[in-house]
Amino acid sequence: MTIEDDCECNTVCPQYDHCICIYHHDEGYCDCTCGPLQILSERVAKRPSRSIINICVKGAELSAVAEFLSRYSEEELFIPAARAKTKITLEIKKTTLANVIEQVGLRIGLPG
């Protein structure tokens, strides 16, 4: 299997109840957080919202997903307060960062 195929929660973090993995097509690498925001990689570069990614989220709170995605997004991300603790589970391949941000229910705002 390629790193792209391996970049998902059941492969990287099978023993954790919550996990977030993102595969960056432009650079060909995987970054995951398992459990309570344990960062597995510190390789971070801000990307435009049109960047193509794969994402796998298993049982993570929306606030954790927002914090994780904000490491990569050039845009400022906002969380609807009433949904901050909502558990998110999803797996999407070859989509844009903007689509994931919209699909999980985050809002994009002006930086600063």
C-alpha positions in Angstrom: 0.0 0.0 0.0 1.1 3.5 -0.6 1.4 6.2 2.1 -1.9 7.6 0.7 -3.7 4.3 1.3 -2.2 4.1 4.8 -3.2 7.6 5.9 -6.4 6.8 7.7 -7.4 6.4 11.3 -7.9 2.6 11.4 -4.3 2.1 10.1 -2.4 4.9 11.9 -4.4 5.1 15.2 -6.4 1.8 15.6 -6.3 1.8 19.4 -7.6 5.4 19.8 -11.3 6.4 20.1 -10.6 9.7 18.3 -8.2 10.4 15.5 -7.7 12.9 12.6 -5.5 12.0 9.6 -4.8 14.2 6.6 -3.0 13.3 3.4 -1.6 16.2 1.4 -1.6 15.4 -2.3 0.7 18.3 -3.2 3.5 17.1 -1.0 2.6 13.4 -0.7 2.7 13.0 3.0 0.4 12.1 5.9 -0.1 13.9 9.2 -2.2 12.5 12.0 -3.3 13.2 15.5 -4.3 10.3 17.7 -6.2 10.7 21.0 -6.2 14.0 22.8 -4.3 16.1 20.2 -1.1 14.0 20.3 0.7 15.4 17.2 2.5 12.7 15.2 4.2 15.1 12.8 5.3 18.7 13.1 5.6 19.2 9.4 3.2 22.1 8.8 2.7 24.4 5.9 -0.3 26.7 5.3 -2.2 25.9 2.2 -4.9 27.6 0.1 -8.4 26.3 0.5 -8.3 24.7 -3.0 -5.5 22.3 -2.0 -6.4 18.6 -2.6 -6.4 16.4 0.5 -7.7 13.1 1.9 -9.1 13.3 5.4 -10.1 10.7 7.9 -11.8 11.7 11.2 -12.9 9.3 13.8 -14.8 10.5 16.9 -13.1 13.8 17.2 -14.8 16.9 18.6 -15.4 19.7 16.1 -13.2 22.0 18.1 -10.3 19.5 17.7 -11.0 19.2 14.0 -10.9 23.0 13.7 -7.6 23.2 15.6 -6.1 20.5 13.4 -7.3 22.0 10.1 -6.2 25.5 11.2 -2.6 24.2 11.1 -2.9 23.9 7.3 -5.5 26.5 6.2 -4.4 29.9 5.1 -7.9 31.1 6.1 -9.1 31.9 9.6 -11.5 29.2 10.8 -14.4 29.7 13.2 -16.4 27.2 15.2 -20.2 27.6 15.8 -20.1 27.7 19.7 -23.1 25.4 20.0 -21.4 22.7 18.0 -17.9 22.8 19.5 -18.2 19.5 21.3 -20.1 17.7 18.4 -18.3 14.4 17.5 -17.2 14.2 13.9 -16.6 11.0 11.9 -15.9 11.2 8.2 -13.6 9.9 5.5 -13.2 11.8 2.2 -10.6 11.2 -0.5 -9.4 13.7 -3.1 -11.3 16.7 -2.0 -10.4 20.3 -1.3 -9.5 21.7 2.1 -12.4 24.2 1.6 -14.9 21.4 1.0 -13.8 19.6 4.3 -14.1 22.9 6.2 -17.6 23.4 4.9 -18.7 19.8 5.3 -17.7 19.6 9.0 -19.6 22.9 9.7 -16.7 25.3 10.2 -16.8 28.9 8.9 -14.1 30.8 7.1 -13.4 34.3 8.2 -11.0 37.1 7.5 -7.4 36.6 8.9 -6.4 38.6 11.9 
